[in-house]
């Protein structure tokens, strides 16, 4: 009887050690998966903490060079391009990207705020299925397979969007979104804020100094009849 109790005790100890080891292994696996997959295909409203923070507005933009879905070389110039560009970094295996693939044609047709053009960017064929991308690709919207673009822009997950100022060749803004209406709204708000900032700058004394300079160059100075509001000579 004593030997049986001893055996049962030993078995319980071994079982406890085995369970503890399994729990530790499971926790380690989850930790590594979380590290590897941070920010991939898991968007949240606003900027995902797993994605790179918005860069300074003075950050230069990069032209997007890669291949088409047919394997032909393609390069999309974004600096200076004369118009703004929204680079949508999507993936064929990203579940939250599905809605962006499906709605891209409509959004491009209706137009983005600021008359920005839309360009879809995926990784190279080593990471994507060209056949699946051909099924997802919208009509009339350029799709560029370019892992280099993901690396140069520091994109770590999808869906992710970068707004490029075409005139300045600079990154104007970036972030993630859950659906097209949210992205369009954020883009419209950003453009409105930028316009309001420009208007505030134009209303400063610098604007008055520019006006004085222009008047002097036109021969209009203090005492000029055009400045008295029509009161002279009455």
Beta strands, then each sheet from edge to edge (+ up, - down):
strand 1: 64-67
strand 2: 73-76
strand 3: 85-89
strand 4: 117-122
strand 5: 142-145
strand 6: 160-165
strand 7: 170-175
sheet 1: 1+ 2-
sheet 2: 5+ 4+ 3+ 6- 7+
end
